[in-house]
């Protein structure tokens, strides 16, 4: 049932692409069951749901990615994958069909055939999905709608120029509770526990892309400092990750300039796991609205300046650690 009180993301997908799944709809409408101490808020929880898709490589044959939507009709896509011997078309991946030259040519030549008409609907959906973020007015809606679109319309490091992270085979035991921002907020202001360390992961050009904290809450918890690519999905700066590597590995690399820790090439890690978006992924002026009870919980628990701290402070701090 549609209401005027639906979250903007729900409205734009319903009006401009296809309704989102019941699970995402319930979360984004901030049902009280998602506003618990452990979950934070529905928006946060929705990014955890998306993590279940983002951490898995896009499957060119399975249609599981479409479970993000409510009762999406996959008939034409199944036919495309299963009956290519019948049709004069050879497609190895159902993602990004709207930009597939062979599909476009086939539809132009067979526009009045039943299969082509069904396929055209799938292509039309992807065309609309590619523009979905343009319909969003709210910052948090733009961010999340783009994540959803990228699952269906995956990108490459070549078309985005983004660093592509290797995904771990399974989720590490690193938490993503609403208080996970606690130490990152302190680090942004240069406040690091005496026993604490930070590691800066850099790209191939020695540019900081992730900051990891050690001996401050869960170890091997990272926050992204730049937009990154994972399994075709563009993840914004301010995303929470976990990282895995050999315990002795950091010692091989240069030390940070101001703090305990090391400057590590991201390729030296075994891999990363996307957990959720942090509140720092949204600008301070929109943070309370976007993260509702999650943000309120941070304020109530006395976290360090959750409403004014900017991600750029972490970026600047990380850049100071990388010696010229």
C-alpha contacts under 8 A as a table, 3 or more apart, distances in Angstrom:
res1	aa1	res2	aa2	distance
2	X	6	X	7.03
3	X	6	X	5.55
6	X	10	X	6.19
6	X	11	X	6.43
6	X	29	X	5.93
7	X	10	X	5.38
7	X	11	X	6.53
7	X	28	X	6.07
7	X	29	X	5.58
8	X	11	X	5.06
8	X	12	X	6.19
8	X	136	X	7.09
8	X	138	X	7.67
8	X	141	X	6.63
9	X	12	X	5.32
9	X	13	X	6.28
9	X	28	X	7.76
9	X	136	X	7.17
9	X	141	X	5.40
9	X	144	X	7.80
9	X	145	X	6.60
10	X	13	X	5.44
10	X	14	X	6.15
10	X	19	X	6.97
10	X	20	X	6.59
10	X	25	X	6.38
10	X	28	X	7.45
11	X	14	X	5.15
11	X	15	X	5.97
12	X	15	X	5.07
12	X	16	X	5.53
12	X	17	X	7.44
12	X	132	X	7.25
12	X	135	X	6.55
12	X	136	X	7.01
13	X	16	X	5.29
13	X	17	X	4.95
13	X	18	X	5.29
13	X	19	X	5.36
13	X	20	X	6.57
13	X	132	X	7.29
14	X	17	X	6.03
14	X	18	X	5.06
14	X	19	X	4.23
14	X	20	X	7.17
15	X	18	X	7.23
15	X	19	X	7.86
16	X	128	X	6.52
16	X	129	X	7.68
16	X	132	X	6.89
17	X	125	X	6.04
17	X	128	X	5.67
17	X	129	X	5.79
17	X	132	X	7.32
18	X	69	X	6.72
18	X	70	X	7.53
18	X	72	X	7.80
18	X	125	X	7.70
19	X	69	X	5.84
19	X	70	X	5.62
20	X	24	X	6.35
20	X	25	X	6.21
20	X	68	X	6.03
20	X	69	X	4.13
20	X	70	X	5.23
21	X	24	X	5.41
21	X	25	X	6.12
21	X	67	X	6.91
21	X	68	X	5.36
21	X	69	X	4.34
21	X	70	X	4.14
21	X	71	X	7.61
22	X	25	X	4.98
22	X	26	X	6.03
22	X	70	X	6.50
23	X	26	X	5.33
23	X	27	X	6.34
24	X	27	X	5.06
24	X	28	X	5.99
24	X	46	X	6.04
24	X	49	X	7.92
24	X	68	X	7.57
25	X	28	X	5.28
25	X	29	X	6.05
26	X	29	X	5.26
26	X	30	X	6.52
26	X	31	X	5.80
26	X	42	X	7.70
27	X	30	X	5.12
27	X	31	X	5.96
27	X	34	X	6.35
27	X	41	X	7.77
27	X	42	X	4.13
27	X	43	X	6.39
27	X	45	X	6.70
27	X	46	X	6.07
28	X	31	X	7.72
28	X	42	X	5.18
28	X	43	X	5.39
28	X	46	X	6.80
29	X	42	X	6.99
30	X	34	X	6.51
30	X	35	X	6.99
30	X	41	X	6.53
30	X	42	X	4.72
30	X	43	X	7.25
31	X	34	X	5.79
31	X	35	X	7.08
31	X	42	X	6.88
32	X	35	X	5.08
32	X	36	X	7.36
33	X	36	X	6.39
34	X	39	X	5.84
34	X	40	X	6.84
34	X	41	X	5.35
34	X	42	X	5.06
34	X	45	X	6.88
35	X	39	X	6.04
35	X	40	X	5.11
35	X	41	X	4.26
35	X	42	X	6.30
35	X	293	X	6.16
35	X	294	X	7.29
36	X	39	X	5.20
36	X	40	X	5.57
36	X	41	X	7.00
37	X	40	X	5.66
37	X	178	X	7.42
37	X	297	X	7.73
38	X	177	X	5.52
38	X	178	X	6.48
39	X	42	X	7.64
39	X	44	X	7.25
39	X	45	X	6.16
39	X	177	X	6.51
39	X	178	X	6.64
39	X	294	X	7.83
40	X	44	X	6.48
40	X	45	X	7.31
40	X	177	X	7.34
40	X	178	X	5.29
40	X	291	X	7.93
40	X	293	X	6.04
40	X	294	X	4.05
40	X	295	X	7.79
40	X	297	X	7.43
41	X	44	X	5.40
41	X	45	X	6.20
41	X	291	X	6.29
41	X	292	X	6.47
41	X	293	X	5.46
41	X	294	X	5.11
42	X	45	X	4.89
42	X	46	X	5.98
42	X	291	X	7.93
43	X	46	X	5.05
43	X	47	X	6.56
43	X	290	X	7.02
43	X	291	X	6.17
44	X	47	X	5.30
44	X	48	X	6.60
44	X	276	X	6.92
44	X	277	X	6.78
44	X	278	X	7.81
44	X	291	X	6.75
44	X	294	X	7.54
45	X	48	X	5.00
45	X	49	X	6.40
45	X	276	X	7.93
46	X	49	X	5.02
46	X	50	X	6.31
47	X	50	X	4.98
47	X	51	X	6.18
47	X	144	X	7.61
47	X	276	X	5.15
47	X	277	X	6.15
48	X	51	X	4.92
48	X	52	X	6.84
48	X	275	X	6.19
48	X	276	X	4.97
48	X	277	X	7.89
49	X	52	X	5.42
49	X	53	X	7.39
50	X	53	X	5.34
50	X	54	X	6.13
50	X	147	X	7.79
50	X	148	X	7.38
51	X	54	X	4.83
51	X	55	X	5.85
51	X	274	X	6.00
51	X	275	X	6.06
51	X	276	X	6.42
52	X	55	X	5.89
52	X	56	X	7.07
53	X	56	X	5.54
53	X	65	X	6.93
53	X	151	X	7.32
54	X	57	X	7.32
54	X	151	X	6.98
54	X	230	X	6.72
54	X	231	X	6.30
54	X	233	X	6.56
54	X	274	X	7.42
55	X	167	X	6.33
55	X	168	X	7.98
55	X	230	X	7.16
55	X	231	X	6.89
55	X	273	X	6.43
55	X	274	X	6.38
56	X	167	X	7.72
56	X	231	X	6.76
57	X	231	X	5.01
57	X	232	X	7.86
58	X	151	X	7.58
58	X	154	X	7.81
58	X	231	X	6.37
58	X	232	X	7.42
59	X	62	X	5.54
59	X	63	X	7.61
59	X	93	X	7.98
60	X	92	X	6.50
60	X	93	X	4.36
60	X	94	X	6.18
60	X	95	X	7.13
61	X	81	X	6.86
61	X	92	X	7.60
61	X	93	X	6.51
61	X	94	X	7.26
62	X	65	X	7.95
63	X	66	X	5.84
63	X	67	X	7.81
63	X	74	X	7.63
64	X	67	X	5.57
65	X	68	X	6.24
65	X	151	X	6.74
65	X	152	X	6.69
66	X	69	X	5.71
66	X	72	X	6.66
66	X	152	X	7.53
67	X	70	X	7.02
67	X	71	X	7.67
67	X	72	X	7.43
68	X	148	X	7.79
69	X	72	X	5.94
73	X	76	X	7.82
74	X	77	X	5.30
74	X	78	X	6.09
75	X	78	X	5.23
75	X	79	X	6.26
76	X	79	X	5.03
76	X	80	X	6.11
76	X	115	X	6.99
76	X	118	X	5.45
76	X	119	X	5.54
76	X	122	X	7.28
77	X	80	X	4.89
77	X	81	X	6.31
77	X	94	X	6.84
77	X	119	X	7.07
77	X	122	X	7.34
78	X	81	X	5.19
78	X	82	X	5.90
79	X	82	X	5.06
79	X	83	X	5.29
79	X	84	X	7.57
80	X	83	X	5.81
80	X	84	X	5.94
80	X	91	X	7.60
80	X	94	X	8.00
80	X	119	X	7.84
81	X	84	X	6.27
81	X	91	X	7.36
81	X	92	X	7.58
81	X	94	X	7.72
83	X	86	X	5.43
83	X	87	X	6.77
84	X	87	X	5.10
84	X	88	X	6.95
84	X	89	X	5.95
84	X	90	X	6.07
84	X	91	X	7.77
85	X	88	X	7.19
85	X	89	X	7.84
88	X	106	X	7.87
89	X	102	X	7.12
89	X	103	X	7.53
89	X	106	X	7.17
90	X	102	X	7.84
91	X	94	X	7.24
91	X	102	X	7.79
91	X	103	X	7.95
93	X	96	X	7.90
93	X	97	X	7.88
94	X	97	X	5.88
95	X	152	X	5.65
95	X	153	X	5.66
95	X	154	X	7.14
96	X	99	X	5.63
96	X	100	X	6.63
96	X	126	X	7.04
96	X	152	X	7.04
96	X	153	X	4.97
96	X	154	X	7.14
97	X	100	X	4.97
97	X	103	X	6.68
97	X	123	X	5.85
97	X	126	X	7.19
98	X	103	X	7.59
98	X	104	X	7.34
98	X	123	X	5.00
98	X	124	X	7.26
98	X	126	X	6.04
98	X	127	X	5.92
99	X	104	X	7.63
100	X	103	X	5.39
100	X	104	X	6.35
101	X	104	X	5.11
101	X	105	X	6.15
102	X	105	X	5.18
102	X	106	X	6.09
103	X	106	X	5.06
103	X	107	X	6.14
104	X	107	X	5.32
104	X	108	X	6.33
105	X	108	X	5.21
105	X	109	X	6.47
106	X	109	X	5.31
106	X	110	X	6.03
106	X	111	X	7.97
106	X	116	X	7.82
107	X	110	X	5.19
107	X	111	X	5.13
107	X	116	X	5.85
107	X	119	X	7.96
107	X	120	X	7.00
108	X	111	X	5.61
110	X	113	X	5.65
110	X	116	X	6.06
111	X	116	X	5.69
111	X	117	X	6.38
112	X	116	X	6.90
112	X	117	X	6.69
113	X	116	X	5.27
113	X	117	X	6.23
114	X	117	X	5.14
114	X	118	X	6.37
115	X	118	X	5.14
115	X	119	X	6.09
116	X	119	X	4.93
116	X	120	X	5.92
117	X	120	X	4.97
117	X	121	X	6.57
118	X	121	X	5.30
118	X	122	X	6.82
119	X	122	X	5.17
119	X	123	X	6.31
120	X	123	X	5.00
120	X	124	X	5.95
121	X	124	X	5.00
121	X	125	X	6.18
122	X	125	X	5.15
122	X	126	X	6.46
123	X	126	X	5.15
123	X	127	X	6.24
124	X	127	X	5.02
124	X	128	X	6.31
125	X	128	X	5.20
125	X	129	X	6.10
126	X	129	X	4.85
126	X	130	X	6.08
126	X	152	X	7.74
126	X	153	X	7.50
127	X	130	X	5.23
127	X	131	X	6.97
128	X	131	X	5.46
128	X	132	X	6.28
129	X	132	X	4.93
129	X	149	X	5.89
130	X	133	X	7.83
130	X	149	X	6.48
130	X	153	X	7.29
131	X	134	X	5.64
131	X	135	X	7.51
132	X	135	X	5.72
132	X	136	X	7.45
132	X	145	X	6.73
132	X	146	X	7.33
132	X	149	X	7.43
133	X	136	X	5.40
133	X	141	X	7.46
133	X	142	X	4.95
133	X	143	X	7.66
133	X	145	X	5.61
133	X	146	X	5.70
134	X	137	X	7.97
134	X	142	X	7.39
136	X	139	X	7.61
136	X	141	X	5.74
136	X	142	X	5.41
137	X	141	X	7.14
137	X	142	X	7.21
138	X	141	X	5.18
138	X	142	X	6.36
139	X	142	X	5.19
139	X	143	X	6.37
139	X	282	X	7.17
139	X	286	X	7.34
140	X	143	X	5.15
140	X	144	X	6.23
140	X	282	X	6.61
140	X	286	X	7.87
140	X	290	X	5.93
141	X	144	X	5.33
141	X	145	X	5.81
142	X	145	X	5.40
142	X	146	X	6.11
143	X	146	X	5.43
143	X	147	X	6.54
143	X	236	X	7.65
144	X	147	X	5.08
144	X	148	X	6.41
145	X	148	X	5.17
145	X	149	X	6.18
146	X	149	X	5.03
146	X	150	X	6.09
147	X	150	X	5.21
147	X	151	X	6.62
147	X	233	X	6.40
147	X	234	X	6.73
147	X	235	X	7.11
148	X	151	X	5.45
148	X	152	X	7.19
149	X	152	X	5.50
149	X	153	X	5.90
149	X	154	X	8.00
150	X	153	X	4.59
150	X	154	X	4.80
150	X	155	X	6.98
150	X	232	X	6.69
150	X	233	X	4.99
150	X	234	X	6.89
151	X	154	X	5.61
151	X	232	X	6.98
151	X	233	X	5.96
153	X	232	X	7.82
154	X	231	X	7.39
154	X	232	X	4.14
154	X	233	X	5.76
155	X	159	X	6.64
155	X	160	X	6.96
155	X	229	X	7.98
155	X	232	X	4.47
155	X	233	X	6.38
155	X	234	X	7.46
156	X	159	X	5.49
156	X	160	X	6.29
156	X	229	X	7.68
156	X	232	X	5.79
157	X	160	X	5.22
157	X	161	X	5.06
157	X	162	X	5.20
157	X	163	X	6.37
157	X	164	X	6.14
157	X	229	X	7.02
158	X	161	X	5.41
158	X	162	X	7.73
162	X	227	X	6.93
162	X	228	X	5.53
162	X	229	X	5.93
163	X	203	X	7.00
163	X	228	X	5.43
163	X	229	X	5.91
164	X	228	X	6.20
164	X	229	X	4.54
164	X	230	X	5.71
164	X	231	X	7.88
165	X	228	X	7.19
165	X	229	X	6.18
165	X	230	X	5.44
165	X	266	X	7.99
165	X	271	X	6.98
165	X	272	X	6.65
166	X	230	X	7.13
166	X	270	X	7.59
166	X	271	X	4.93
166	X	272	X	6.19
167	X	230	X	7.21
167	X	231	X	7.84
167	X	271	X	5.09
167	X	272	X	5.06
167	X	273	X	5.85
168	X	171	X	6.99
168	X	244	X	7.86
168	X	270	X	7.04
168	X	271	X	4.86
168	X	272	X	5.52
168	X	273	X	6.01
171	X	273	X	6.40
172	X	242	X	6.94
172	X	243	X	7.93
172	X	244	X	7.80
172	X	273	X	7.52
174	X	218	X	6.09
174	X	219	X	7.35
174	X	220	X	7.32
174	X	221	X	6.68
174	X	242	X	6.36
175	X	180	X	7.37
175	X	218	X	6.78
176	X	179	X	7.82
176	X	180	X	5.84
176	X	240	X	7.78
176	X	275	X	6.32
176	X	276	X	7.08
177	X	180	X	5.55
178	X	181	X	7.10
178	X	294	X	6.10
178	X	297	X	7.70
178	X	298	X	7.39
179	X	182	X	5.42
179	X	298	X	6.65
180	X	183	X	7.21
180	X	184	X	7.84
180	X	217	X	7.77
181	X	184	X	5.22
181	X	185	X	6.03
181	X	278	X	6.74
181	X	279	X	7.55
182	X	185	X	5.51
182	X	186	X	6.69
182	X	303	X	5.79
182	X	304	X	7.08
183	X	186	X	4.96
183	X	187	X	6.00
183	X	192	X	7.82
183	X	213	X	7.94
183	X	216	X	6.52
183	X	217	X	7.37
184	X	187	X	4.96
184	X	188	X	6.11
184	X	213	X	7.86
184	X	223	X	7.80
184	X	314	X	7.98
185	X	188	X	5.19
185	X	189	X	6.89
185	X	303	X	7.52
185	X	304	X	5.86
185	X	305	X	7.11
185	X	306	X	6.89
185	X	309	X	6.82
186	X	189	X	5.33
186	X	190	X	6.51
186	X	191	X	5.01
186	X	192	X	6.70
186	X	304	X	5.97
187	X	190	X	4.83
187	X	191	X	5.04
187	X	192	X	5.61
187	X	314	X	7.19
188	X	191	X	7.36
188	X	309	X	7.35
188	X	310	X	7.96
188	X	311	X	7.65
188	X	313	X	5.29
188	X	314	X	4.73
188	X	317	X	6.98
189	X	313	X	7.26
190	X	317	X	7.66
192	X	196	X	6.00
192	X	197	X	7.51
193	X	196	X	4.77
193	X	197	X	7.95
193	X	216	X	7.10
195	X	215	X	6.33
196	X	213	X	7.32
196	X	214	X	5.68
196	X	215	X	4.84
196	X	216	X	5.79
196	X	260	X	7.34
197	X	213	X	5.96
197	X	214	X	4.99
197	X	215	X	6.62
197	X	216	X	7.89
197	X	259	X	6.83
197	X	260	X	4.87
197	X	261	X	5.09
198	X	211	X	6.71
198	X	212	X	5.42
198	X	213	X	4.61
198	X	214	X	5.99
198	X	259	X	7.11
198	X	260	X	6.40
198	X	261	X	4.89
198	X	262	X	7.13
199	X	211	X	5.85
199	X	212	X	4.99
199	X	213	X	6.53
199	X	214	X	7.87
199	X	256	X	7.61
199	X	261	X	4.93
199	X	262	X	4.87
199	X	263	X	5.96
199	X	264	X	7.00
200	X	208	X	6.22
200	X	209	X	7.53
200	X	210	X	5.93
200	X	211	X	4.74
200	X	212	X	6.31
200	X	256	X	7.87
200	X	261	X	7.77
200	X	262	X	6.30
200	X	263	X	4.86
200	X	264	X	6.03
200	X	318	X	6.47
200	X	321	X	7.79
201	X	208	X	5.76
201	X	209	X	5.87
201	X	210	X	5.06
201	X	211	X	6.26
201	X	212	X	7.68
201	X	263	X	6.00
201	X	264	X	4.77
201	X	265	X	5.48
201	X	266	X	5.13
202	X	205	X	7.41
202	X	206	X	4.95
202	X	207	X	4.98
202	X	208	X	4.22
202	X	209	X	5.34
202	X	210	X	6.97
202	X	263	X	6.96
202	X	264	X	6.09
202	X	265	X	5.00
202	X	266	X	5.65
203	X	206	X	5.19
203	X	207	X	5.35
203	X	208	X	6.50
203	X	209	X	6.42
203	X	265	X	6.12
203	X	266	X	6.03
204	X	207	X	7.36
204	X	265	X	7.14
206	X	265	X	7.51
206	X	322	X	7.80
207	X	319	X	7.56
208	X	211	X	7.66
208	X	225	X	6.86
208	X	226	X	7.84
208	X	315	X	7.43
208	X	318	X	6.32
208	X	319	X	6.40
208	X	322	X	7.85
209	X	224	X	5.81
209	X	225	X	4.85
209	X	226	X	5.27
209	X	228	X	7.97
210	X	222	X	6.18
210	X	223	X	5.57
210	X	224	X	4.37
210	X	225	X	5.27
210	X	226	X	7.46
211	X	222	X	5.30
211	X	223	X	5.46
211	X	224	X	6.56
211	X	225	X	7.11
211	X	318	X	7.15
212	X	220	X	6.00
212	X	221	X	5.62
212	X	222	X	4.19
212	X	223	X	6.68
213	X	216	X	6.26
213	X	219	X	6.21
213	X	220	X	6.24
213	X	221	X	6.00
213	X	222	X	6.54
214	X	217	X	7.63
214	X	218	X	7.40
214	X	219	X	4.78
214	X	220	X	6.34
214	X	221	X	7.81
215	X	218	X	7.25
215	X	219	X	6.03
216	X	219	X	6.77
218	X	221	X	6.21
220	X	242	X	5.52
220	X	243	X	5.44
220	X	244	X	7.01
221	X	240	X	7.18
221	X	241	X	5.91
221	X	242	X	4.61
221	X	243	X	6.66
222	X	240	X	5.78
222	X	241	X	4.91
222	X	242	X	5.64
222	X	243	X	7.02
223	X	237	X	7.73
223	X	238	X	5.77
223	X	239	X	5.56
223	X	240	X	4.74
223	X	241	X	6.06
224	X	227	X	7.19
224	X	228	X	7.67
224	X	236	X	7.64
224	X	237	X	4.99
224	X	238	X	5.15
224	X	239	X	5.30
224	X	240	X	6.64
224	X	241	X	7.48
225	X	237	X	4.96
225	X	238	X	6.27
225	X	311	X	7.33
225	X	312	X	7.96
225	X	314	X	7.25
225	X	315	X	5.74
226	X	236	X	6.76
226	X	237	X	4.52
226	X	238	X	7.74
227	X	234	X	6.71
227	X	235	X	5.49
227	X	236	X	4.35
227	X	237	X	4.74
228	X	234	X	5.78
228	X	235	X	5.20
228	X	236	X	6.57
228	X	237	X	7.41
229	X	232	X	6.09
229	X	233	X	5.53
229	X	234	X	4.66
229	X	235	X	5.95
230	X	233	X	5.26
230	X	234	X	6.62
230	X	235	X	7.21
235	X	239	X	6.85
236	X	239	X	6.23
236	X	281	X	6.78
237	X	281	X	5.96
237	X	311	X	7.83
238	X	277	X	6.35
238	X	278	X	5.72
238	X	279	X	7.44
238	X	280	X	5.25
238	X	281	X	4.07
238	X	282	X	7.82
238	X	311	X	6.76
239	X	274	X	7.35
239	X	275	X	7.68
239	X	276	X	6.13
239	X	277	X	4.39
239	X	278	X	5.62
239	X	281	X	6.43
240	X	274	X	6.16
240	X	275	X	5.46
240	X	276	X	5.42
240	X	277	X	5.67
240	X	278	X	6.01
241	X	272	X	6.42
241	X	273	X	5.31
241	X	274	X	4.48
241	X	275	X	5.30
241	X	276	X	7.41
242	X	272	X	5.64
242	X	273	X	5.17
242	X	274	X	6.69
242	X	275	X	7.15
243	X	269	X	7.08
243	X	270	X	7.61
243	X	271	X	5.98
243	X	272	X	4.49
243	X	273	X	6.45
244	X	269	X	6.06
244	X	270	X	5.54
244	X	271	X	5.84
244	X	272	X	6.55
245	X	249	X	6.92
245	X	268	X	7.49
245	X	269	X	4.84
245	X	270	X	5.20
245	X	271	X	7.47
246	X	249	X	5.25
246	X	269	X	7.83
247	X	250	X	7.25
248	X	251	X	5.94
248	X	252	X	7.69
249	X	252	X	5.80
249	X	253	X	7.85
249	X	268	X	7.84
250	X	253	X	5.68
250	X	261	X	7.91
250	X	262	X	6.05
250	X	263	X	7.73
250	X	264	X	6.52
251	X	254	X	7.65
251	X	262	X	7.21
253	X	262	X	6.13
253	X	263	X	6.06
253	X	264	X	6.01
254	X	262	X	5.55
254	X	263	X	5.51
254	X	264	X	7.60
255	X	260	X	7.12
255	X	261	X	5.69
255	X	262	X	4.18
255	X	263	X	6.01
256	X	259	X	5.65
256	X	260	X	6.33
256	X	261	X	5.51
256	X	262	X	5.08
256	X	263	X	6.11
256	X	321	X	4.60
256	X	322	X	6.35
256	X	323	X	7.61
257	X	320	X	6.84
257	X	321	X	4.46
257	X	322	X	6.65
257	X	323	X	6.55
258	X	320	X	7.72
258	X	321	X	6.15
259	X	321	X	7.62
263	X	321	X	7.65
263	X	322	X	6.65
264	X	268	X	7.00
265	X	268	X	5.55
265	X	269	X	7.77
266	X	269	X	5.82
267	X	270	X	7.60
269	X	272	X	7.71
277	X	280	X	7.94
277	X	281	X	6.29
278	X	281	X	5.60
279	X	282	X	5.89
279	X	287	X	6.40
279	X	291	X	6.84
279	X	295	X	7.26
280	X	283	X	6.72
280	X	284	X	7.60
280	X	287	X	7.78
280	X	309	X	7.68
280	X	310	X	6.62
280	X	311	X	5.77
281	X	311	X	7.35
282	X	286	X	6.48
282	X	287	X	5.62
282	X	290	X	7.62
283	X	286	X	5.63
283	X	287	X	5.99
283	X	310	X	7.05
284	X	287	X	5.08
284	X	288	X	7.75
284	X	307	X	5.51
284	X	308	X	5.47
284	X	309	X	6.98
284	X	310	X	6.75
285	X	288	X	7.50
285	X	307	X	7.71
286	X	289	X	5.55
286	X	290	X	6.13
287	X	290	X	5.17
287	X	291	X	5.96
287	X	292	X	7.88
287	X	295	X	7.17
287	X	307	X	6.96
288	X	291	X	5.51
288	X	292	X	5.34
288	X	295	X	5.66
288	X	296	X	7.22
288	X	307	X	7.41
289	X	292	X	5.32
291	X	294	X	5.31
291	X	295	X	5.31
292	X	295	X	5.52
292	X	296	X	6.27
293	X	296	X	4.76
293	X	297	X	5.93
294	X	297	X	5.18
294	X	298	X	6.52
295	X	298	X	5.12
295	X	299	X	6.47
295	X	306	X	7.53
296	X	299	X	5.12
296	X	300	X	6.14
297	X	300	X	5.01
297	X	301	X	6.05
298	X	301	X	5.18
298	X	302	X	6.35
298	X	303	X	5.49
298	X	306	X	6.75
299	X	302	X	5.21
299	X	303	X	6.00
299	X	306	X	6.75
300	X	303	X	7.82
303	X	306	X	6.16
305	X	308	X	5.57
305	X	309	X	5.75
306	X	309	X	5.86
309	X	313	X	7.33
310	X	313	X	5.65
310	X	314	X	7.62
311	X	314	X	5.41
311	X	315	X	6.52
312	X	315	X	4.79
312	X	316	X	6.01
313	X	316	X	5.16
313	X	317	X	6.15
314	X	317	X	5.03
314	X	318	X	6.04
315	X	318	X	5.15
315	X	319	X	6.18
316	X	319	X	5.14
316	X	320	X	6.33
317	X	320	X	5.22
317	X	321	X	6.68
318	X	321	X	5.23
318	X	322	X	6.87
319	X	322	X	5.39
320	X	323	X	7.18
